[in-house]
Amino acid sequence: MASPNELQASSVAPDRLERFIRAAFLALGLPDADAATVARLMAEADLQGSDGHGVIRLPQYARRILAGGINTRPAIRVVQERPGMALLDGDNGMGHLVMRRAAVMAVEKARTTGIAWVGARWSNHAGPASLYARMPLAHGMIGLYFAVGNANHMPAWGGLDMLLSTNPIAAAVPSGDEPPIVLDMASTVAAYGKVKALAARGEMMPEGWMIDRAGQPLTDPKRAEEGFLLPLGGMQAGYKGYGLAMLIGILAGTLNGAAMGSDVIDFNHDDGSATNTGQAVCAIDVQAFGDVAAFKSRIDTLVRELRASERIPGVQRIWMPGEQSHQRRIAYARDGIPLSPKLLDDLGRLAQQLGIASLQETSHA
């Protein structure tokens, strides 16, 4: 059942949301092409239901740009390159720009090498991991994405010092008639963006997402700073999520010369410092392993077999990774993207600050 706040949400057409975001970034000093790219990717995040990483982040991005924490005109460049890999320096630009270029390079290289890996340093928050894992899909490729989160919300297993982030991983696998398989997950029980989204909607967290420093459940997202996120596996097997977070951080951060551990800047509280965010995209060309159509057909068969398998009593449907996001994408494209009253108020204040039309005015343009 929808919450009271969800029932009060206003729906905004994706293209109008994109125009509003683009206008905001133009006002903040991004070149037109860059503003358009970031706006498209942010609106796509909301379109697929990744509401913790879409337009909700716009006021924060604006604060960081205005405080000098993000370079609005970066010279993104290749600093290391071999046939099957590259390392980008993002020049502290918007992470969406850096990772889109990384994904494009990975696809181009994978056409020749079969598999290509492109890492990045001096990047920034780039939205949901699945945006970039999905980019190789259009080219008949499997996409992988890794990142170091932009604030440490988790200690080592058994510790109290915040030295690890949510460090997400995403994978996208092309299919035929079925929706693509898209896995997008944090190495914590829940991504911190979901905590922020619940706080913005005035809702509580499920028990098991966070605990306080005394080890007690923490369910009020507005008190999130009093505790920390639990790693995947929760209280029983959190050592697995802890190990995964550390490994992803090494691949996306340490390997690239980006921040990891105590070097990570908490961009929720520091608007002026460069975060040196580390990320990586890997593209795997299915054609290098065999016929693409045959592979997609096998994926369809696997999906249907899993979906049709016997269910536990009370389970109505077996979902594939990314299938619910796929359905939200269809519904939101048709009916509009729901935005909470609080978020609309926040965006209205930002529009006034930047001297641009509000989202409501943009929506009726």
N, C-alpha and C positions, 0 to 999 in steps of 0.2 A: 504494500500500500504506500502511496506517495506521502511524504511528510507535508505538514502545513506550509513549510517554506517552498517546497517544490510546487505545490499547488498555486502559490502566489507568483511563481516565476513567470517572466515575460519571455516570449519566443522571438528570436531575431533571425532573420534570413541570413544564411552563411555569407552571401556576397556583400550584404550590407555591413555585417560585422567585419569582414575583411577590409572594406573601404574605410571604416572608422579607424581600424588599427593602422592602416597605411597612412591616413591623415595624421595620426598621432606621431608616427615615426618621422614623417616629413617635417612636422613642426619641431621635432627633437633634433633635426639636423642630418638624418640619414639621406643619402642620395635616393632619387626616385626608384631606381631599379632595386636597390637594397631594401627600401621600405616596402616595396611590393612583394619581394621574396619573403621577408619576415612575416608580413601580414598574412600571406597565403598559408604559410606553415602554421602560424598561430591559430588561424581560423580553422584549419584542418584538424588541429588538435581538439578543439571544441566540437567539431563536427563528428568526430569519432567517440566523443564522450570522455576524453581525457581532460576533464574540467579543472584539474589541479595544475595543468600545464599550458592552458590556453590564454584567453584574454584576461583571466584573473591575475596573470603575471604582469600585465601591461603597466600598472602603477609602479610596481617594483622596478621594472626595466627603466621606466622614465626617471625614477629617483636616482638610479645608478648612473644613467647617462648625464643627468643634470649635475650630479656630484663629481663627474669626471671618472667614474669607475668603469665606463665602457667607451671604447673608441668608436665614434660614429662613422669614420672614414678609414677603415683598416686597409692595410696592404697585405692581404693574405698571401703567403708565399710558401713554396716548397723548400725545405731545408735539408732533407735527405731523400734520396730516391734510388730505387732499383726496379727492374722490370715488374716484380710482383708486389712492390710496396712503395709507400711514400710517407713522409712525415711533414705535416703542415704547421707553420707558425701562424696563428690566427690574428696576431697583432692586436689582441684584446678587443676584437670585434664581436658583434652579436653572434652567439653560438650557432644560431640557425644558418647564418651565412657560411660559417666555417664548416659545419657538418654537411650542408648541402654540397659544398665543393668537394669534401672528402668522399661523399657517396658517389658523385659523378666520376671522380678520379678512379675510385675502386671499380666501378662498372667498366670504365674504359680499359683499365689495365687487365681486368679479368677476361675480357674478350681475347686477349693474347695469351695470358698466363694460365687461365683456367680458374685461378684463385688469386685474389688481391686484397691486401690489407693496407688501409690508410689511417694513420693516427694523427692526432692533433694536440698541440699545446698552446697555451695563451689563447684559449677559447673562452666561452662563457656558457651559461645555462642555455640549452637549446630546445627545451620542450620535451615531449614524451619520446622515449627511445624508439618506439615503433615507427615514428615518422621516417627515420633514416634506415631502419632495417627493411622497411617496405619499398624504398626507392629502387633497389635492384629487381623487384618483382616484374616491373614492366619490361624488363630485358631478358626474361626467362632465367633469372638468377635467384639464388638464395641469398638473403641479406642477414648480417649479424651486426649488432651494435653493442658497445660497451662504454661506460662513462664513470667518472668519479663525481659523486654528488657535490653540490655547491655549499654544503654545510655538514659538519659531523654531527650525527644524531644517534650514534651507537658506539658503545665501548667494545673492546675486545671481549670475547666470551669469558665471563667471570670478573670483568673489570668494571671500573666506574669512569675512567677518563675517556672523554669523547674523542676517539681517534679514527673512527670509520664513518662513512656516510651510507646512504641507501644504495649506492653503487649499482645502477640498473644494468640489466642485460636484455636484449631483444633479439628475436629471430623471426624471419618471415620466409615462408616456403610457398612457391607458386603451385597452383592447382589448376584443374580444368574447369568443370562446371560448378564445383563447390567453391565457397569463399576461400581465399588463401589462409593458410595456417599462420597466425601471427601471435607469437608469445612476447609479452612485454611485462617484465616484472622487476621489482626492486629486490635486493638481497635481504631486505627487512620484511617483516610480516606485512607491512603496508608502506607505501611511499609517503614521504612527508608532504608532498603536494596534496594527497588525500586528506591529511590532517588539516592543512590550511583550508581546503575546500569545505570541510565540515564546520570549521570554525566560522567561515564566512557565511554559512547557511544557518548558524546557530544550532547545529546538531551535535550529538555526543558520539564519541568513538566506541566501537565494540570493545569489550574487554579482551585483552590479549594483544592489542596493538602496541601499547606502551606500558611501562612500569615506572614508578618513581624511584628515587635513589635508595629507598628502604626496601625495594622489591615488591611494593604493593601496586595493584592495578591502577592505571591512570586512564580515565575515560573522558575527561573534559579537555577538548582540543585547545581551549584558551589557556590551559595550564601546562601545555606541552613542554615548556622550557624547564619545568620542575622534574622532568624525567627523561627517558630515552626510548627510542624505538627498539622493539625486540627483533632479533635476526630471524630469518626464515627457520622454521622448526619450533619457534616459541620457547617456552620454558623447558620443554622436554628434550628438544634436539636442536637448540639454537646454535650449537657449535658448527653445524653444517652451513647455516646462513652466514655465520661469522667467517668461516673459511672461504665461502664464495665471495663475500664482500671484499676480503683481502686480495683474493686472486684477481677479481675484476679491476680493483684499484691499481694493482701492479701492471696489468695489461694496458689499461687506459691512461693511467697517470705516470707511474714510475718509469715505465718503458719509454714514454714520450718526453720525459723531462718536465712533466706537469706536476701540479700539487698533489700530495697524498699524505695521509696521517696528519701530524700537527701543522703541516704547511697549508692545509685547506683553509681558505677564507670563508667565514660565515657570511654569505651575501644577504642574509636576512637582517643582519645588524651592522654591516659595514658596506656603505654605498660607494665609498670612494676608492677602495683598493682593487687592483686587478686581481682576479681570482685564479688566473693560470689554470683554467679547467682543462682536464685531459679527457679525450674521447677517442674512439676508434670505430671504423666501419670496415667490415669484411664482405666482399662479394664473391660468391661461388657460382661459376657459370655451369649450369646443368648440362649444357651441350657438350662440355668437355668430358662428361661421364657417360653420355649416351643420348638417345633421342629425347628431346624435350617433351613432345606430345605424349610419348609413352610414360615418361616420369610423372607428368601431370595426371595422366589416367590412373596410375598406381596410387597417387596421393588421394584422388577421388575415391578409389576403392577402399583405401584404408580409412578415410574419414567416414564413409558410409557404414563400414564394418563396426567401427567404434561406436558410432551413433546408434546403431541398431542392436548393440550388445545388451544383454540382460541387465536390468537396473535394480538397484537396492529399493526395497519397498518405500514408497513416498517420494522417490525421485521422478520428476515428470519428464526430464530430458537430459541427455548427456550432451554437453556443449564442447565444441572444439575451441582451442585457444584462438582468440580474436573474433570468434563468431558473433558474440554479443556486441562488440564494437562495430562489426560490419552491419548488424541490424540497426544500431543507433545511427550510423552514418546514413542509411537509407531513410530512417524516420526523420532525422533532423534536417536532411536535405529537402524533405517534403514539407515538414511542419514548422521548421525553424529550430534554432538552438536555444534551450531554456537557460536564462540567466536570472540569478536571484535578485531580489530587490536591493540587498546590500551591495552586491557587485555593481548593479546599475548606478547606485548612488556614488560609489567610488569612481566609476568611469565618468560620471557626470562632473564630479569635482576635477578630475584630471583634464577633461575637455575644456573646462573653464580656465584652468591654469594654463593650458597650452594655446588657448584662443582658437579652438576648432569647434565645429558643430558637435553637439552631444550625440550619443548613439541613438537616442530617440529621434532627434532631428534628422540624423543620417538615414534612419530606417524609413522615414517618410519622404526622403528626397526623391 
